[in-house]
Amino acid sequence: MKAKKGNVTHKLKIAKGQLDGILQMIEEDRYCVDISNQLLATQALLKSANQQILQAHIRNCVREALQTDPENPKLEEALQLLEKMVQ
């Protein structure tokens, strides 16, 4: 992985903590809107981590692959991931 591991790991650990908190909120029958807001915050954090990983992949792995072989499948692979992200 070419992304900054410490940064990505930090985001994922925060998301993990948020998920634990959300589960506790559900067990405590907390207000639905509060739970939903926490879910949205966790999704945003996961999306940010994913974007960071994909950007690093394109900047490094895909760039290297295209320099050695313009028909390398890594470009198509990255494009498919981008498509999934916008759905």
MOPAC internal coordinates of N, CA, C and O (Angstrom, degrees):
PM7 1SCF
backbone

  N    0.0000 0     0.00 0     0.00 0    0    0    0
  C    1.4432 1     0.00 0     0.00 0    1    0    0
  C    1.5210 1   108.61 1     0.00 0    2    1    0
  O    1.2310 1   120.54 1   -47.41 1    3    2    1
  N    1.3129 1   116.58 1   132.59 1    3    2    1
  C    1.4589 1   122.47 1  -176.30 1    5    3    2
  C    1.5290 1   113.18 1   -95.46 1    6    5    3
  O    1.2310 1   119.88 1   165.85 1    7    6    5
  N    1.3195 1   117.83 1   -14.15 1    7    6    5
  C    1.4687 1   120.44 1   179.25 1    9    7    6
  C    1.5247 1   109.29 1   -70.21 1   10    9    7
  O    1.2310 1   120.80 1   -19.41 1   11   10    9
  N    1.3309 1   116.08 1   160.59 1   11   10    9
  C    1.4562 1   121.13 1   178.17 1   13   11   10
  C    1.5221 1   108.51 1   -67.74 1   14   13   11
  O    1.2310 1   121.37 1   -73.73 1   15   14   13
  N    1.3306 1   114.99 1   106.27 1   15   14   13
  C    1.4640 1   120.51 1  -173.58 1   17   15   14
  C    1.5225 1   112.37 1   -59.57 1   18   17   15
  O    1.2310 1   120.57 1   138.55 1   19   18   17
  N    1.3219 1   116.51 1   -41.45 1   19   18   17
  C    1.4585 1   119.49 1  -178.83 1   21   19   18
  C    1.5122 1   112.48 1   -60.65 1   22   21   19
  O    1.2310 1   120.87 1   138.84 1   23   22   21
  N    1.3251 1   115.94 1   -41.16 1   23   22   21
  C    1.4624 1   121.10 1  -179.25 1   25   23   22
  C    1.5209 1   111.00 1   -67.98 1   26   25   23
  O    1.2310 1   120.82 1   133.48 1   27   26   25
  N    1.3191 1   116.04 1   -46.52 1   27   26   25
  C    1.4734 1   120.74 1   179.95 1   29   27   26
  C    1.5263 1   110.22 1   -64.82 1   30   29   27
  O    1.2310 1   120.70 1   135.71 1   31   30   29
  N    1.3273 1   116.28 1   -44.29 1   31   30   29
  C    1.4636 1   120.67 1   179.93 1   33   31   30
  C    1.5195 1   110.70 1   -60.51 1   34   33   31
  O    1.2310 1   120.39 1   138.19 1   35   34   33
  N    1.3278 1   116.86 1   -41.81 1   35   34   33
  C    1.4580 1   121.70 1   179.19 1   37   35   34
  C    1.5313 1   110.45 1   -59.68 1   38   37   35
  O    1.2310 1   120.70 1   133.37 1   39   38   37
  N    1.3304 1   116.27 1   -46.63 1   39   38   37
  C    1.4640 1   120.25 1   179.61 1   41   39   38
  C    1.5316 1   111.26 1   -62.00 1   42   41   39
  O    1.2310 1   120.69 1   137.84 1   43   42   41
  N    1.3206 1   116.28 1   -42.16 1   43   42   41
  C    1.4615 1   119.72 1  -178.56 1   45   43   42
  C    1.5276 1   111.94 1   -68.21 1   46   45   43
  O    1.2310 1   120.47 1   145.17 1   47   46   45
  N    1.3297 1   116.70 1   -34.83 1   47   46   45
  C    1.4645 1   119.45 1   177.32 1   49   47   46
  C    1.5255 1   110.67 1   -67.87 1   50   49   47
  O    1.2310 1   120.80 1   141.62 1   51   50   49
  N    1.3204 1   116.08 1   -38.38 1   51   50   49
  C    1.4686 1   119.18 1   176.01 1   53   51   50
  C    1.5302 1   109.64 1   -63.37 1   54   53   51
  O    1.2310 1   120.37 1   135.62 1   55   54   53
  N    1.3385 1   116.89 1   -44.38 1   55   54   53
  C    1.4710 1   120.74 1   179.13 1   57   55   54
  C    1.5253 1   110.66 1   -61.01 1   58   57   55
  O    1.2310 1   120.67 1   140.43 1   59   58   57
  N    1.3233 1   116.33 1   -39.57 1   59   58   57
  C    1.4621 1   120.33 1   178.42 1   61   59   58
  C    1.5324 1   110.19 1   -62.09 1   62   61   59
  O    1.2310 1   120.80 1   136.84 1   63   62   61
  N    1.3172 1   116.08 1   -43.16 1   63   62   61
  C    1.4582 1   120.01 1   177.34 1   65   63   62
  C    1.5171 1   111.65 1   -63.62 1   66   65   63
  O    1.2310 1   121.06 1   140.26 1   67   66   65
  N    1.3270 1   115.58 1   -39.74 1   67   66   65
  C    1.4618 1   119.62 1   177.90 1   69   67   66
  C    1.5218 1   110.74 1   -63.13 1   70   69   67
  O    1.2310 1   120.15 1   138.42 1   71   70   69
  N    1.3262 1   117.32 1   -41.58 1   71   70   69
  C    1.4669 1   120.13 1   178.68 1   73   71   70
  C    1.5205 1   111.34 1   -63.27 1   74   73   71
  O    1.2310 1   120.67 1   138.93 1   75   74   73
  N    1.3276 1   116.33 1   -41.07 1   75   74   73
  C    1.4680 1   118.98 1   176.22 1   77   75   74
  C    1.5258 1   110.37 1   -60.65 1   78   77   75
  O    1.2310 1   120.80 1   139.21 1   79   78   77
  N    1.3224 1   116.08 1   -40.79 1   79   78   77
  C    1.4588 1   120.29 1   178.04 1   81   79   78
  C    1.5143 1   112.37 1   -64.76 1   82   81   79
  O    1.2310 1   120.70 1   140.57 1   83   82   81
  N    1.3094 1   116.26 1   -39.43 1   83   82   81
  C    1.4688 1   120.67 1   178.72 1   85   83   82
  C    1.5211 1   110.69 1   -64.34 1   86   85   83
  O    1.2310 1   120.62 1   136.89 1   87   86   85
  N    1.3255 1   116.41 1   -43.11 1   87   86   85
  C    1.4685 1   119.67 1   177.26 1   89   87   86
  C    1.5219 1   110.91 1   -59.68 1   90   89   87
  O    1.2310 1   120.75 1   139.28 1   91   90   89
  N    1.3220 1   116.18 1   -40.72 1   91   90   89
  C    1.4620 1   119.85 1   178.30 1   93   91   90
  C    1.5286 1   110.79 1   -66.12 1   94   93   91
  O    1.2310 1   120.58 1   140.08 1   95   94   93
  N    1.3224 1   116.50 1   -39.92 1   95   94   93
  C    1.4688 1   120.56 1   177.34 1   97   95   94
  C    1.5245 1   110.57 1   -59.36 1   98   97   95
  O    1.2310 1   120.65 1   138.76 1   99   98   97
  N    1.3231 1   116.37 1   -41.24 1   99   98   97
  C    1.4683 1   120.86 1   179.98 1  101   99   98
  C    1.5284 1   110.00 1   -65.75 1  102  101   99
  O    1.2310 1   120.79 1   135.64 1  103  102  101
  N    1.3350 1   116.10 1   -44.36 1  103  102  101
  C    1.4628 1   120.01 1   179.19 1  105  103  102
  C    1.5209 1   111.22 1   -61.62 1  106  105  103
  O    1.2310 1   120.09 1   147.98 1  107  106  105
  N    1.3282 1   117.43 1   -32.02 1  107  106  105
  C    1.4596 1   122.20 1  -178.61 1  109  107  106
  C    1.5345 1   112.51 1   -88.34 1  110  109  107
  O    1.2310 1   120.59 1  -174.93 1  111  110  109
  N    1.3317 1   116.48 1     5.07 1  111  110  109
  C    1.4644 1   121.79 1  -178.50 1  113  111  110
  C    1.5274 1   112.53 1    54.24 1  114  113  111
  O    1.2310 1   121.10 1  -133.63 1  115  114  113
  N    1.3192 1   115.51 1    46.37 1  115  114  113
  C    1.4649 1   120.33 1  -179.84 1  117  115  114
  C    1.5263 1   109.81 1   -72.77 1  118  117  115
  O    1.2310 1   121.08 1   -11.39 1  119  118  117
  N    1.3012 1   115.54 1   168.61 1  119  118  117
  C    1.4579 1   123.84 1  -176.86 1  121  119  118
  C    1.5316 1   110.62 1   -60.03 1  122  121  119
  O    1.2310 1   120.37 1   -49.08 1  123  122  121
  N    1.3177 1   116.90 1   130.92 1  123  122  121
  C    1.4626 1   123.62 1  -174.67 1  125  123  122
  C    1.5287 1   112.93 1   -54.99 1  126  125  123
  O    1.2310 1   120.53 1   137.45 1  127  126  125
  N    1.3133 1   116.60 1   -42.55 1  127  126  125
  C    1.4671 1   120.51 1  -177.55 1  129  127  126
  C    1.5295 1   109.95 1   -65.19 1  130  129  127
  O    1.2310 1   120.07 1   142.34 1  131  130  129
  N    1.3262 1   117.47 1   -37.66 1  131  130  129
  C    1.4665 1   120.33 1   177.57 1  133  131  130
  C    1.5256 1   110.79 1   -63.95 1  134  133  131
  O    1.2310 1   120.79 1   138.18 1  135  134  133
  N    1.3200 1   116.09 1   -41.82 1  135  134  133
  C    1.4697 1   120.50 1   177.79 1  137  135  134
  C    1.5268 1   109.76 1   -63.54 1  138  137  135
  O    1.2310 1   120.67 1   134.66 1  139  138  137
  N    1.3020 1   116.32 1   -45.34 1  139  138  137
  C    1.4653 1   120.72 1  -179.72 1  141  139  138
  C    1.5293 1   111.10 1   -61.23 1  142  141  139
  O    1.2310 1   120.18 1   138.06 1  143  142  141
  N    1.3227 1   117.26 1   -41.94 1  143  142  141
  C    1.4664 1   120.42 1   178.05 1  145  143  142
  C    1.5274 1   111.69 1   -61.98 1  146  145  143
  O    1.2310 1   120.39 1   140.92 1  147  146  145
  N    1.3181 1   116.86 1   -39.08 1  147  146  145
  C    1.4622 1   120.10 1   178.06 1  149  147  146
  C    1.5322 1   111.07 1   -68.00 1  150  149  147
  O    1.2310 1   120.62 1   142.67 1  151  150  149
  N    1.3206 1   116.42 1   -37.33 1  151  150  149
  C    1.4695 1   119.88 1   176.05 1  153  151  150
  C    1.5282 1   110.86 1   -63.16 1  154  153  151
  O    1.2310 1   120.19 1   138.02 1  155  154  153
  N    1.3252 1   117.24 1   -41.98 1  155  154  153
  C    1.4627 1   120.99 1   178.65 1  157  155  154
  C    1.5236 1   110.99 1   -63.97 1  158  157  155
  O    1.2310 1   120.26 1   140.22 1  159  158  157
  N    1.3271 1   117.10 1   -39.78 1  159  158  157
  C    1.4605 1   120.64 1   178.32 1  161  159  158
  C    1.5245 1   111.28 1   -64.31 1  162  161  159
  O    1.2310 1   120.48 1   140.22 1  163  162  161
  N    1.3195 1   116.68 1   -39.78 1  163  162  161
  C    1.4640 1   121.27 1   178.80 1  165  163  162
  C    1.5197 1   110.58 1   -67.51 1  166  165  163
  O    1.2310 1   120.35 1   138.11 1  167  166  165
  N    1.3167 1   116.93 1   -41.89 1  167  166  165
  C    1.4650 1   120.37 1   177.61 1  169  167  166
  C    1.5295 1   110.75 1   -61.14 1  170  169  167
  O    1.2310 1   120.16 1   139.36 1  171  170  169
  N    1.3209 1   117.30 1   -40.64 1  171  170  169
  C    1.4611 1   121.10 1   179.97 1  173  171  170
  C    1.5260 1   110.53 1   -64.02 1  174  173  171
  O    1.2310 1   120.58 1   140.28 1  175  174  173
  N    1.3091 1   116.49 1   -39.72 1  175  174  173
  C    1.4594 1   120.49 1   179.20 1  177  175  174
  C    1.5272 1   111.03 1   -66.69 1  178  177  175
  O    1.2310 1   120.39 1   137.06 1  179  178  177
  N    1.3226 1   116.86 1   -42.94 1  179  178  177
  C    1.4666 1   120.59 1   177.62 1  181  179  178
  C    1.5289 1   111.04 1   -64.51 1  182  181  179
  O    1.2310 1   120.80 1   140.60 1  183  182  181
  N    1.3223 1   116.08 1   -39.40 1  183  182  181
  C    1.4596 1   120.18 1   178.08 1  185  183  182
  C    1.5248 1   110.24 1   -62.92 1  186  185  183
  O    1.2310 1   120.37 1   138.42 1  187  186  185
  N    1.3063 1   116.90 1   -41.58 1  187  186  185
  C    1.4554 1   121.42 1   179.24 1  189  187  186
  C    1.5329 1   111.25 1   -63.08 1  190  189  187
  O    1.2310 1   120.20 1   136.56 1  191  190  189
  N    1.3152 1   117.21 1   -43.44 1  191  190  189
  C    1.4604 1   121.18 1   177.72 1  193  191  190
  C    1.5302 1   110.42 1   -63.13 1  194  193  191
  O    1.2310 1   120.64 1   137.42 1  195  194  193
  N    1.3209 1   116.39 1   -42.58 1  195  194  193
  C    1.4615 1   120.78 1   179.28 1  197  195  194
  C    1.5279 1   111.23 1   -63.49 1  198  197  195
  O    1.2310 1   120.47 1   137.74 1  199  198  197
  N    1.3222 1   116.71 1   -42.26 1  199  198  197
  C    1.4684 1   120.45 1   178.84 1  201  199  198
  C    1.5209 1   110.75 1   -62.11 1  202  201  199
  O    1.2310 1   120.69 1   138.64 1  203  202  201
  N    1.3114 1   116.29 1   -41.36 1  203  202  201
  C    1.4605 1   120.53 1   179.78 1  205  203  202
  C    1.5335 1   110.66 1   -62.15 1  206  205  203
  O    1.2310 1   120.60 1   136.70 1  207  206  205
  N    1.3121 1   116.45 1   -43.30 1  207  206  205
  C    1.4658 1   120.83 1   179.13 1  209  207  206
  C    1.5232 1   110.77 1   -65.28 1  210  209  207
  O    1.2310 1   120.31 1   134.82 1  211  210  209
  N    1.3243 1   117.01 1   -45.18 1  211  210  209
  C    1.4632 1   120.54 1  -178.44 1  213  211  210
  C    1.5255 1   111.64 1   -67.00 1  214  213  211
  O    1.2310 1   119.87 1   140.31 1  215  214  213
  N    1.3220 1   117.86 1   -39.69 1  215  214  213
  C    1.4601 1   120.58 1   177.95 1  217  215  214
  C    1.5278 1   110.88 1   -61.41 1  218  217  215
  O    1.2310 1   120.70 1   135.27 1  219  218  217
  N    1.3193 1   116.27 1   -44.73 1  219  218  217
  C    1.4576 1   120.17 1   178.48 1  221  219  218
  C    1.5311 1   110.57 1   -63.75 1  222  221  219
  O    1.2310 1   120.53 1   142.00 1  223  222  221
  N    1.3085 1   116.58 1   -38.00 1  223  222  221
  C    1.4645 1   120.75 1   178.79 1  225  223  222
  C    1.5362 1   110.63 1   -62.27 1  226  225  223
  O    1.2310 1   121.07 1   133.95 1  227  226  225
  N    1.3265 1   115.56 1   -46.05 1  227  226  225
  C    1.4713 1   119.32 1  -179.55 1  229  227  226
  C    1.5233 1   110.54 1   -65.86 1  230  229  227
  O    1.2310 1   120.66 1   134.90 1  231  230  229
  N    1.3245 1   116.35 1   -45.10 1  231  230  229
  C    1.4716 1   120.52 1  -177.59 1  233  231  230
  C    1.5236 1   112.65 1   -65.44 1  234  233  231
  O    1.2310 1   120.20 1   150.14 1  235  234  233
  N    1.3033 1   117.22 1   -29.86 1  235  234  233
  C    1.4612 1   120.29 1  -175.19 1  237  235  234
  C    1.5267 1   112.67 1  -109.26 1  238  237  235
  O    1.2310 1   120.76 1   109.76 1  239  238  237
  N    1.3139 1   116.16 1   -70.24 1  239  238  237
  C    1.4747 1   120.87 1  -173.01 1  241  239  238
  C    1.5209 1   112.48 1   -62.64 1  242  241  239
  O    1.2310 1   120.56 1   131.58 1  243  242  241
  N    1.3349 1   116.53 1   -48.42 1  243  242  241
  C    1.4635 1   119.82 1  -177.60 1  245  243  242
  C    1.5277 1   110.02 1   -66.98 1  246  245  243
  O    1.2310 1   120.56 1   135.90 1  247  246  245
  N    1.3318 1   116.53 1   -44.10 1  247  246  245
  C    1.4679 1   120.25 1   179.16 1  249  247  246
  C    1.5278 1   110.87 1   -57.64 1  250  249  247
  O    1.2310 1   120.23 1   131.96 1  251  250  249
  N    1.3310 1   117.16 1   -48.04 1  251  250  249
  C    1.4685 1   121.41 1   178.78 1  253  251  250
  C    1.5205 1   111.55 1   -60.79 1  254  253  251
  O    1.2310 1   120.77 1   136.83 1  255  254  253
  N    1.3165 1   116.14 1   -43.17 1  255  254  253
  C    1.4638 1   120.39 1  -178.13 1  257  255  254
  C    1.5275 1   111.07 1   -63.98 1  258  257  255
  O    1.2310 1   120.29 1   138.39 1  259  258  257
  N    1.3310 1   117.06 1   -41.61 1  259  258  257
  C    1.4661 1   120.33 1  -178.28 1  261  259  258
  C    1.5317 1   111.82 1   -71.14 1  262  261  259
  O    1.2310 1   120.33 1   151.74 1  263  262  261
  N    1.3174 1   116.97 1   -28.26 1  263  262  261
  C    1.4646 1   119.28 1   177.78 1  265  263  262
  C    1.5251 1   111.45 1   -68.82 1  266  265  263
  O    1.2310 1   120.64 1   146.74 1  267  266  265
  N    1.3122 1   116.38 1   -33.26 1  267  266  265
  C    1.4589 1   119.36 1  -179.87 1  269  267  266
  C    1.5257 1   112.66 1   -89.54 1  270  269  267
  O    1.2310 1   120.64 1   149.55 1  271  270  269
  N    1.3448 1   116.39 1   -30.45 1  271  270  269
  C    1.4661 1   120.30 1  -177.97 1  273  271  270
  C    1.5252 1   109.19 1  -151.52 1  274  273  271
  O    1.2310 1   119.52 1   -77.84 1  275  274  273
  N    1.3350 1   118.53 1   102.16 1  275  274  273
  C    1.4689 1   121.48 1  -178.17 1  277  275  274
  C    1.5301 1   114.15 1   -58.67 1  278  277  275
  O    1.2310 1   119.75 1   161.10 1  279  278  277
  N    1.3016 1   118.08 1   -18.90 1  279  278  277
  C    1.4610 1   121.72 1   179.92 1  281  279  278
  C    1.5237 1   112.33 1   -98.01 1  282  281  279
  O    1.2310 1   120.08 1  -167.95 1  283  282  281
  N    1.3179 1   117.45 1    12.05 1  283  282  281
  C    1.4568 1   121.80 1  -177.78 1  285  283  282
  C    1.5339 1   110.24 1   -59.83 1  286  285  283
  O    1.2310 1   119.80 1   -42.23 1  287  286  285
  N    1.3170 1   117.99 1   137.77 1  287  286  285
  C    1.4692 1   121.41 1  -176.92 1  289  287  286
  C    1.5281 1   114.39 1   -71.80 1  290  289  287
  O    1.2310 1   119.52 1   172.96 1  291  290  289
  N    1.3204 1   118.52 1    -7.04 1  291  290  289
  C    1.4621 1   120.32 1  -178.84 1  293  291  290
  C    1.5236 1   112.52 1   -62.01 1  294  293  291
  O    1.2310 1   119.81 1   146.74 1  295  294  293
  N    1.3080 1   117.97 1   -33.26 1  295  294  293
  C    1.4573 1   120.66 1   178.37 1  297  295  294
  C    1.5313 1   110.49 1   -64.78 1  298  297  295
  O    1.2310 1   120.66 1   132.92 1  299  298  297
  N    1.3182 1   116.35 1   -47.08 1  299  298  297
  C    1.4674 1   120.23 1   179.10 1  301  299  298
  C    1.5242 1   110.82 1   -62.89 1  302  301  299
  O    1.2310 1   120.85 1   141.41 1  303  302  301
  N    1.3105 1   115.98 1   -38.59 1  303  302  301
  C    1.4627 1   121.93 1   177.81 1  305  303  302
  C    1.5376 1   110.33 1   -60.51 1  306  305  303
  O    1.2310 1   120.24 1   134.59 1  307  306  305
  N    1.3220 1   117.14 1   -45.41 1  307  306  305
  C    1.4680 1   121.62 1   179.09 1  309  307  306
  C    1.5317 1   110.50 1   -65.65 1  310  309  307
  O    1.2310 1   120.37 1   140.40 1  311  310  309
  N    1.3062 1   116.90 1   -39.60 1  311  310  309
  C    1.4779 1   120.57 1   179.04 1  313  311  310
  C    1.5268 1   110.99 1   -63.63 1  314  313  311
  O    1.2310 1   120.45 1   141.42 1  315  314  313
  N    1.3276 1   116.75 1   -38.58 1  315  314  313
  C    1.4615 1   120.90 1   178.27 1  317  315  314
  C    1.5274 1   110.78 1   -65.15 1  318  317  315
  O    1.2310 1   120.54 1   141.10 1  319  318  317
  N    1.3291 1   116.58 1   -38.90 1  319  318  317
  C    1.4682 1   120.14 1   176.92 1  321  319  318
  C    1.5253 1   110.82 1   -64.13 1  322  321  319
  O    1.2310 1   120.58 1   137.39 1  323  322  321
  N    1.3237 1   116.50 1   -42.61 1  323  322  321
  C    1.4655 1   120.28 1   177.69 1  325  323  322
  C    1.5217 1   111.40 1   -60.18 1  326  325  323
  O    1.2310 1   120.97 1   139.76 1  327  326  325
  N    1.3176 1   115.76 1   -40.24 1  327  326  325
  C    1.4593 1   120.84 1   178.32 1  329  327  326
  C    1.5249 1   110.97 1   -60.59 1  330  329  327
  O    1.2310 1   120.51 1   136.93 1  331  330  329
  N    1.3283 1   116.64 1   -43.07 1  331  330  329
  C    1.4559 1   120.88 1   179.15 1  333  331  330
  C    1.5285 1   111.27 1   -64.22 1  334  333  331
  O    1.2310 1   120.86 1   145.11 1  335  334  333
  N    1.3311 1   115.95 1   -34.89 1  335  334  333
  C    1.4561 1   119.53 1  -177.17 1  337  335  334
  C    1.5241 1   112.57 1   -68.71 1  338  337  335
  O    1.2310 1   120.22 1   149.63 1  339  338  337
  N    1.3200 1   117.18 1   -30.37 1  339  338  337
  C    1.4635 1   119.46 1  -176.90 1  341  339  338
  C    1.5261 1   112.79 1   -90.91 1  342  341  339
  O    1.2310 1   119.85 1   176.21 1  343  342  341
  N    1.2905 1   117.89 1    -3.79 1  343  342  341
  C    1.4710 1   120.90 1   179.39 1  345  343  342
  C    1.4970 1   110.75 1   -79.41 1  346  345  343
  O    1.2310 1   120.10 1   180.00 1  347  346  345

